[in-house]
Amino acid sequence: LLRERVPDEVFQFLIRDGSQWDAPLDDSYIPMPPIPSAETWSMRDAPQSDSSVAIANPTPTAQWWQISAVDPEFRVGSNNWAVGKAAGRDGRGILASDMHLGLRVPATWYRAVMQSPTIDGTVRRLVGVTLPGAPVLIEGSNESVAWGFTNSYGDFGDVIELMGTPDHPKSYLTLDGPMPLETFTEEIRFPTGSKTIEYEWSRWGPVVEVRDGRKFVHKWIGHDPAAFDLAIMELESARNVDQAIGLANRAGMPNQNVMITDSEGNIAWTLSGRIPKRSSPPSIVPVDWSEGRGIWEGYLPYEAYPRVINPSDARLWSANNRILGNDYLNTVGNGQFDPGARARQIRDRLREKEQLDEKDLLAIQLDDGARFMAPWRDRMLAILAKEPDLLPSEWTMHLERSSDRASIDAVGYRIVHEFRSQVIGRLFGWFGSRRASSKGTGLHGFAKRANLHRYVHCAFEDVTTQLLEEQPEHWLPDDFATWDALLSDAIVETKQTLASNTPIAKATWGARNRAAIHHPLAMAIPSLAFLLSMPSVELPGDNHMPRVQSPSGGASQRMVVSPGHEELGIYHQPGGQSGHPLSPYYRAGFDDWARGNASPLLPGPSQHRLTLKSR
């Protein structure tokens, strides 16, 4: 939709594959696209008519990244990394994994230690997490191999524009000639009545949008029943990294980054799930398959999957970022990778020591250092050096002393965080910014009318950085005479927003980032929250740092484990095993998760035993 309404140079500037924060495993670099010239596109001259630039909204739904009403920027993701025998203490391979999800009660994961015959017939001790109702150890260790997952954010689905035939409106063109669209009708029943739904299906997938007489279908591996199975169970029998890689590639599951280590100290990264084999690189915009471009030619053979095994520095990491360079992008595509600040900080922390153990890896999981925010603090201080009266001296003192971490007592970090939101809001109309462009032009006005934040939320940082560094007048919102004036205005509104916290020393990050981890009944009946919800404690961490944390989103678990040395392992979870609020196990583990205490992966002495007997 965006691509059809702006010149190609503008589209490439706003939608990009690379980030200034990229930390891929192969050190590949993707240059940032240049800012389009005034002759190509001027935001100050952008049309004011909504009809000329407005982008049609799809059917209204909750935005998938709006996990937290307090911080709508939170995105579901995850971190994991591994160190091999050259970097692990005592020559051990060690895995760290924390999966980021919306947090709720009961907790998503169910901790498990199982001693049972695995698929290969051997009896092993399996340690890790399961999903209630699924007969699989999702991630953990089998004493020989340990594995963990992060969302890969590859592109595993395509939108295809159907090319109709004038004589047959219910047909579309393919390489095999015209094909008829199938029509299905379903009745959806509910207590007060029913509704009849009619939809169309092509050989490539369902029609998901009809716009201006044009039809678009969605081709996705999720529509193929053959793409999903329970082969992930075979990981429970893997004896080494080489076996585990092949099993992960063949597992019929979502396309995840799989991080693996074994008891010999080997480490590896690869992808799970089916990967489309396309006739040309993945496209981020709709394609016409009747011409043969981008068409799926089955699935990529497993031996062609991207893999990294035992790198020279014995360190691997993933954090929903771009993992490799152009060959990877041409195969896997870009499903809106994380900008990469988390991955870079993890990589740099892994390189700070020659040898790392379980507690060192936990320390990285708990790292709330605000390296991503440092440029924003510097921008703020540069404006204050010119205009010191914009903020009281006490505010500036906090800015200088406590903006380097998202700790619960950090006032400076909260000031910088709000300032960044104010600046980006002025440029993008980000999530209903308080400041709207009065004339409706400029990037802010265009973005508001075009719902631009739907399409470029992963590129906010890089686009904004380029604009602030180069300061092109034709991309400056027309409410401001200069870029410094925009930044000054953002500082003023930052002050107004936080002024209710009197004195400013009360405006800590912890006061804003307070746990809101609720049971569904507590959300419906707030008076039950004291009984059903987790404690409303202040939490360190934020987006774009290893310790990802919002009030109701973040690490759904933390695990650190060395296969064969599970007794040294560490595990955290924001809630216990029981779903009964009066059980002593209902909140078990929450305090260690919130405080970052190194609680053990293995359980202590048994307190209860349930025996199942056949009749």
C-alpha positions in Angstrom: 0.0 0.0 0.0 2.8 2.4 0.9 4.8 1.4 -2.1 2.0 2.5 -4.4 1.8 6.0 -3.0 5.4 7.2 -2.7 8.3 7.2 -5.2 10.7 4.2 -5.1 13.5 6.2 -3.4 11.1 7.2 -0.6 9.9 3.7 -0.1 13.5 2.3 0.0 14.4 5.0 2.6 11.5 4.2 4.8 11.5 0.4 4.4 15.0 -1.1 4.7 16.8 -4.4 5.2 19.7 -3.1 7.3 20.1 -1.1 10.5 22.9 0.9 12.0 22.7 -1.4 15.0 23.1 -4.7 13.0 25.2 -7.4 14.6 25.0 -10.4 12.2 27.1 -13.4 12.8 29.1 -12.9 9.6 29.8 -9.1 10.2 28.0 -8.3 6.9 27.0 -4.7 6.4 24.1 -3.3 4.5 24.5 0.5 3.7 21.8 2.8 4.8 19.7 4.2 1.8 20.2 8.0 1.2 17.6 10.5 2.1 15.5 11.3 -1.0 16.2 14.8 -2.5 13.7 17.6 -2.4 13.2 17.1 -6.2 12.1 13.5 -5.5 9.9 14.1 -2.5 9.3 17.0 -0.1 7.3 16.3 3.0 6.5 20.1 3.2 4.8 19.9 -0.2 3.0 16.6 0.5 -0.7 16.8 -0.5 -3.0 17.8 2.3 -6.0 15.9 0.9 -6.6 12.6 2.8 -7.8 11.0 -0.4 -4.6 11.6 -2.2 -2.3 9.9 0.3 -4.3 8.1 2.8 -3.6 4.4 3.0 -6.6 2.1 3.4 -6.8 0.3 6.7 -7.4 -3.4 6.8 -10.2 -4.8 9.0 -9.7 -3.2 12.4 -7.9 -5.6 14.8 -5.7 -5.2 17.8 -2.2 -4.3 16.6 0.0 -7.3 17.2 2.8 -5.4 18.8 0.5 -3.6 21.3 1.1 -6.2 24.1 1.3 -3.4 26.7 -1.0 -0.4 26.8 1.8 1.4 28.7 4.4 0.7 26.0 3.0 -0.1 22.6 6.5 -0.4 21.1 7.0 -3.8 22.9 7.3 -6.5 20.3 7.2 -10.3 20.9 10.7 -11.6 20.3 13.4 -13.4 22.2 17.2 -13.7 23.0 19.5 -16.6 22.9 23.2 -17.3 22.6 25.8 -19.9 23.1 29.4 -20.2 24.0 31.6 -23.1 22.9 34.3 -25.0 24.6 36.9 -22.3 23.9 34.8 -19.7 25.7 32.8 -21.7 28.2 34.2 -22.3 31.7 36.0 -25.7 32.0 35.6 -26.2 28.2 31.9 -26.5 28.4 29.3 -25.4 25.9 26.7 -23.3 27.6 23.3 -22.1 26.2 21.3 -19.1 27.4 17.7 -18.5 26.2 14.9 -16.2 27.2 11.7 -16.2 25.1 9.8 -12.8 25.1 6.0 -13.0 25.2 3.1 -11.2 26.6 3.0 -12.1 30.3 -0.1 -13.5 32.0 -1.3 -15.8 34.7 -1.1 -18.8 34.6 2.4 -18.7 33.1 2.9 -19.8 29.5 5.4 -22.5 30.2 5.3 -25.6 32.4 8.7 -26.6 33.9 9.5 -30.3 33.5 12.1 -32.9 34.4 11.3 -36.2 32.7 13.1 -39.5 32.8 11.5 -41.5 30.0 12.4 -43.5 26.9 13.0 -41.1 24.0 12.3 -41.8 20.4 15.6 -43.6 20.0 14.7 -45.9 22.9 17.2 -44.7 25.4 16.2 -43.4 28.8 17.3 -39.8 29.3 16.7 -37.1 31.8 15.0 -34.2 29.9 15.1 -30.8 31.6 13.3 -27.7 30.3 9.9 -26.3 29.5 6.8 -27.8 28.0 3.5 -26.3 26.8 0.5 -27.8 28.6 -1.2 -30.1 26.1 1.8 -30.6 23.9 3.9 -33.8 24.2 7.1 -32.0 23.5 10.0 -30.5 25.5 9.9 -27.1 23.7 13.4 -26.1 24.8 15.9 -27.5 27.3 18.6 -30.2 27.6 18.7 -33.9 27.2 22.1 -34.2 28.9 23.9 -34.5 25.5 22.3 -31.5 23.7 20.7 -28.3 24.7 18.6 -26.1 22.5 16.6 -22.8 22.5 14.5 -20.7 20.1 14.0 -17.1 19.0 11.6 -15.7 16.4 13.5 -15.5 13.1 11.4 -12.7 11.6 12.1 -14.2 8.1 9.6 -13.7 5.3 7.7 -17.0 5.0 4.5 -15.7 3.3 3.8 -13.7 0.1 1.0 -11.5 -1.0 0.1 -12.2 -4.6 -2.0 -9.9 -6.8 -4.3 -11.9 -9.0 -4.4 -10.9 -12.6 -8.0 -11.3 -13.7 -9.2 -12.2 -17.2 -11.7 -9.7 -18.7 -14.1 -12.4 -20.0 -14.1 -14.4 -16.8 -14.2 -12.2 -13.6 -14.1 -15.3 -11.4 -10.8 -16.5 -13.0 -7.2 -15.5 -12.6 -4.0 -16.0 -14.7 -1.3 -18.6 -13.9 1.6 -20.0 -15.8 -0.8 -22.8 -16.7 -3.4 -20.4 -18.1 -6.6 -19.1 -16.5 -7.8 -20.8 -13.4 -11.2 -20.5 -11.6 -11.5 -19.0 -8.1 -13.2 -21.4 -5.7 -16.0 -19.8 -3.5 -16.8 -21.2 -0.1 -19.7 -20.3 2.2 -19.6 -20.9 5.9 -22.2 -20.1 8.6 -20.8 -18.8 11.8 -23.2 -19.4 14.7 -23.3 -17.6 18.0 -25.9 -17.4 20.9 -28.0 -14.6 19.4 -28.0 -15.7 15.8 -25.6 -16.5 12.9 -23.7 -14.9 10.1 -22.9 -16.2 6.7 -19.4 -15.6 5.4 -18.4 -16.1 1.8 -14.7 -16.2 0.8 -12.6 -17.1 -2.2 -9.6 -19.4 -2.5 -7.0 -19.6 -5.2 -4.5 -22.4 -5.9 -2.0 -20.2 -3.9 -4.2 -19.4 -0.9 -7.1 -17.3 0.3 -8.2 -14.0 -1.1 -7.3 -11.7 1.8 -8.2 -8.3 0.3 -10.2 -6.8 -2.5 -9.3 -3.2 -3.3 -10.3 -1.1 -6.3 -11.4 -4.2 -8.1 -8.0 -5.8 -7.4 -7.7 -9.1 -5.5 -4.8 -10.2 -3.4 -4.2 -13.6 -1.9 -1.8 -14.8 0.8 0.5 -17.7 0.2 1.9 -18.9 3.5 3.4 -22.1 4.9 0.8 -22.1 7.6 -1.8 -23.1 4.9 0.1 -26.3 4.2 -0.8 -29.1 6.6 2.3 -31.0 5.4 4.5 -28.2 6.8 3.7 -29.1 10.4 4.4 -32.1 12.6 5.8 -33.2 15.9 9.3 -34.0 14.6 10.7 -31.5 17.2 10.3 -34.4 19.6 13.3 -36.0 17.9 15.5 -33.3 19.5 15.0 -35.1 22.7 17.1 -38.0 21.3 19.9 -35.9 19.7 23.4 -36.9 20.8 25.4 -34.0 19.3 25.2 -30.7 17.4 25.4 -32.3 14.0 22.4 -34.5 14.7 20.4 -31.7 16.3 20.9 -29.3 13.3 19.4 -31.8 10.9 16.5 -32.6 13.3 15.8 -28.8 13.8 15.8 -28.2 10.0 13.3 -31.0 9.4 11.0 -30.1 12.3 7.6 -29.1 11.1 7.2 -26.0 13.3 7.3 -22.2 13.0 10.5 -20.8 11.5 12.7 -20.1 14.5 16.4 -19.3 15.1 17.6 -22.5 16.8 20.6 -22.2 19.1 22.3 -25.5 20.0 25.2 -26.7 22.1 26.3 -30.2 23.1 28.2 -31.9 25.9 31.4 -31.8 23.8 31.3 -28.0 23.7 30.2 -27.6 20.1 27.7 -24.8 19.3 25.6 -24.1 16.2 22.8 -21.8 14.9 20.3 -22.7 12.2 16.6 -22.3 11.2 13.7 -24.7 11.9 10.6 -25.2 9.8 10.0 -25.3 6.1 11.5 -22.5 4.0 9.9 -21.6 0.7 12.1 -22.1 -2.4 11.3 -19.1 -4.6 12.1 -18.5 -8.2 13.5 -15.0 -7.2 14.3 -13.3 -3.9 11.4 -12.7 -1.5 9.5 -9.5 -2.1 8.2 -7.2 0.6 5.5 -5.9 -1.8 2.8 -7.9 -3.7 3.9 -9.8 -6.8 2.2 -11.2 -9.9 2.8 -15.0 -10.0 1.3 -15.3 -13.5 4.6 -14.0 -14.7 6.6 -16.6 -12.8 8.5 -14.1 -10.6 8.8 -15.0 -7.0 6.7 -18.2 -7.4 7.3 -21.0 -4.9 8.9 -24.1 -6.3 8.3 -26.3 -3.3 10.5 -26.0 -0.2 14.2 -25.4 0.3 16.2 -28.7 0.7 17.4 -29.2 4.2 21.1 -29.3 3.1 20.7 -25.8 1.8 19.5 -24.3 5.1 21.7 -21.5 6.5 23.9 -22.8 9.3 26.8 -21.5 11.4 28.8 -24.1 13.3 31.7 -23.6 15.8 32.7 -20.0 14.8 36.3 -19.1 15.5 35.5 -17.0 18.6 33.2 -19.8 20.0 30.3 -17.4 20.4 26.9 -17.3 18.7 23.9 -14.9 19.4 20.4 -14.1 18.1 17.9 -11.5 19.2 15.3 -11.4 16.3 18.0 -9.5 14.3 19.3 -10.0 10.8 21.6 -13.1 11.3 23.6 -13.1 8.0 24.1 -11.1 4.8 22.7 -10.9 1.3 22.5 -14.7 0.6 20.5 -15.1 3.7 18.1 -12.2 2.7 17.7 -13.7 -0.8 16.7 -17.0 0.8 14.9 -16.2 4.0 13.8 -12.6 3.3 13.1 -9.8 5.8 10.0 -10.2 7.8 10.9 -7.0 9.7 13.9 -7.9 11.8 14.6 -6.2 15.1 16.9 -3.2 14.6 19.7 -5.1 16.2 20.6 -3.1 19.3 19.9 -6.1 21.6 21.9 -8.4 19.4 24.9 -6.0 19.4 24.8 -5.5 23.2 24.7 -9.3 23.7 27.6 -9.8 21.2 29.7 -7.1 22.9 29.0 -8.5 26.4 29.9 -12.0 25.3 33.3 -10.6 24.1 34.1 -8.9 27.4 35.5 -12.1 29.0 37.6 -14.8 27.7 35.8 -17.5 29.7 32.1 -17.4 30.7 30.0 -19.5 33.0 26.3 -19.8 33.8 26.2 -16.8 36.1 28.0 -14.7 33.4 25.3 -15.6 30.9 22.6 -14.8 33.4 24.2 -11.4 34.0 23.8 -10.7 30.2 20.2 -11.8 30.3 19.7 -9.2 33.2 21.6 -6.4 31.4 19.5 -3.3 31.5 22.3 -1.1 30.1 20.9 1.6 27.9 23.5 1.7 25.1 20.7 2.2 22.5 19.6 5.4 24.3 23.0 7.0 24.6 22.7 8.9 21.3 19.3 10.3 22.5 20.8 11.5 25.7 23.6 13.2 23.8 21.1 14.9 21.5 19.2 16.2 24.5 22.3 17.4 26.3 23.5 19.2 23.1 20.2 21.2 22.9 20.4 22.0 26.6 23.9 23.3 26.2 22.4 25.9 23.8 19.2 26.4 25.7 19.8 25.6 29.4 16.6 27.1 30.5 14.5 24.4 28.8 14.9 22.2 31.9 15.6 22.9 35.5 19.1 22.1 36.6 17.9 19.1 38.7 16.5 17.5 35.6 19.8 18.0 33.8 21.6 16.5 36.7 19.5 13.3 36.6 20.0 13.2 32.8 23.7 13.2 33.3 23.8 10.8 36.2 21.2 8.1 35.6 20.4 7.7 31.9 22.8 4.9 31.2 20.6 2.1 32.6 16.9 1.2 32.7 17.1 0.5 36.4 14.1 1.0 38.6 15.6 4.1 40.3 16.8 5.8 37.1 15.1 9.2 36.6 17.5 10.2 33.8 16.6 7.1 31.7 12.9 7.9 31.9 13.5 11.5 30.8 15.5 10.3 27.8 12.9 7.6 27.0 10.1 10.2 26.9 12.2 12.6 24.8 12.8 9.9 22.2 9.1 9.1 22.0 8.3 12.8 21.6 10.8 13.3 18.8 9.7 10.2 16.9 6.1 11.2 17.5 6.6 14.5 15.8 8.1 12.8 12.7 5.8 9.7 12.4 2.6 10.5 14.3 3.7 7.5 16.4 0.8 5.8 18.2 -1.2 9.0 18.4 1.5 11.5 19.4 0.3 14.3 21.6 1.7 16.8 19.1 0.0 16.8 15.7 1.1 18.8 12.7 -1.2 21.8 12.6 -1.2 22.0 8.8 -1.4 18.3 8.2 1.7 18.3 6.0 5.3 17.3 6.7 6.3 13.7 7.6 4.1 13.8 10.7 1.0 14.8 8.9 1.6 12.3 6.1 2.4 9.6 8.5 -0.7 10.2 10.5 -3.0 10.1 7.5 -1.2 7.2 5.9 -0.9 5.1 9.1 2.8 5.0 8.3 3.7 3.5 11.7 2.0 0.2 10.5 4.8 -0.2 8.0 8.0 1.3 9.3 7.9 0.7 13.0 11.1 -1.4 12.7 12.9 1.5 10.9 11.9 4.3 13.2 15.3 4.6 14.7 17.4 4.5 11.6 15.2 6.9 9.6 15.1 9.3 12.5 18.8 9.1 13.1 19.5 10.0 9.4 17.1 12.9 9.5 18.5 14.3 12.7 22.1 13.9 11.5 21.7 15.4 8.0 18.7 17.7 8.9 17.2 18.1 5.4 14.8 21.0 5.4 12.4 19.3 3.0 11.8 16.4 5.5 11.3 18.8 8.5 7.7 19.0 9.8 6.3 22.4 8.9 5.5 23.4 12.5 9.2 23.9 13.1 11.7 26.4 11.5 14.7 24.2 12.3 15.5 20.7 13.5 16.8 22.2 16.7 13.4 23.8 17.2 11.8 20.4 16.9 14.2 18.9 19.5 13.6 21.9 21.8 9.9 21.5 21.5 10.2 17.8 22.3 12.2 18.7 25.5 9.5 21.1 26.5 6.7 18.5 26.2 8.9 15.9 27.9 9.0 18.3 30.9 5.2 18.8 30.7 4.6 15.1 30.5 6.7 14.3 33.5 5.9 17.4 35.5 3.1 15.6 37.5 5.9 13.8 39.2 6.9 16.4 41.8 9.7 16.5 42.6 11.2 15.0 39.5 13.1 12.5 41.6 9.8 10.6 41.8 9.7 10.1 38.1 11.8 6.9 38.2 11.8 4.3 35.5 10.5 1.7 38.0 7.5 3.9 38.7 6.5 3.7 35.0 7.6 0.1 34.4 5.5 -1.7 37.1 4.5 -5.3 36.6 1.0 -5.8 35.3 0.8 -9.6 34.9 -2.8 -10.5 35.3 -5.1 -13.5 35.3 -7.9 -13.2 32.7 -10.5 -13.1 35.6 -8.6 -10.3 37.3 -8.8 -8.2 34.1 -12.5 -8.8 34.0 -13.0 -8.3 37.8 -10.3 -6.0 39.0 -11.2 -6.5 42.7 -9.8 -10.1 42.3 -6.4 -8.8 41.3 -5.0 -9.1 44.8 -5.7 -12.8 44.7 -5.1 -13.7 41.1 -2.4 -11.4 39.7 1.3 -11.4 40.2 2.7 -8.7 42.5 2.8 -5.2 41.0 6.5 -4.7 41.6 8.8 -2.2 39.8 10.9 -3.9 37.0 14.1 -2.9 35.4 14.7 -3.2 31.6 13.1 -1.9 28.4 13.1 -2.6 24.7 16.4 -2.6 22.7 18.5 -4.1 25.6 19.0 -7.7 26.7 16.6 -7.4 29.6 13.5 -6.7 27.6 10.7 -5.7 29.9 7.4 -3.8 29.8 4.7 -4.1 32.4 3.0 -7.0 30.7 5.6 -8.2 28.3 9.1 -9.6 28.5 11.0 -12.7 29.4 8.4 -15.5 29.8 11.3 -17.6 31.0 15.1 -17.5 31.4 17.2 -20.6 31.0 21.0 -21.1 31.2 22.2 -24.7 30.8 25.3 -26.7 29.9 24.3 -30.2 28.6 25.6 -32.8 31.0 25.9 -30.2 33.8 22.3 -29.4 34.4 23.0 -29.1 38.1 24.7 -25.8 37.4 21.8 -24.5 35.3 19.7 -21.5 36.1 16.0 -20.9 35.4 13.5 -18.1 35.9 9.8 -17.8 35.2 7.3 -15.1 36.2 4.9 -17.5 38.0 4.6 -21.0 39.3 3.4 -24.4 38.1 -0.1 -24.3 39.7 -3.1 -22.5 38.3 -4.8 -22.4 41.8 -4.3 -19.0 43.5 -4.3 -20.6 47.0 -1.5 -23.1 46.1 2.0 -22.3 47.4 3.2 -23.0 43.8 0.9 -20.4 42.2 3.5 -17.6 42.6 6.6 -19.8 43.1 9.6 -18.3 41.2 8.1 -14.9 40.6 10.4 -13.1 43.0 13.6 -14.7 41.6 12.4 -13.7 38.1 11.7 -10.1 39.1 14.9 -9.7 41.2 17.2 -11.7 38.9 18.2 -14.2 41.6 20.1 -17.2 40.2 17.5 -19.9 41.0 18.3 -23.5 40.0 17.2 -25.2 36.8 16.8 -28.6 38.5 14.1 -29.0 41.2 14.8 -29.6 44.9 13.5 -32.6 46.9 10.1 -33.9 45.9 7.2 -32.6 48.1 4.3 -34.5 46.4 4.0 -37.5 44.2 1.3 -38.5 41.7 1.2 -42.2 40.6 -0.8 -43.3 37.6 -1.8 -46.9 37.6 -3.4 -48.9 34.9 -6.6 -50.8 35.9 
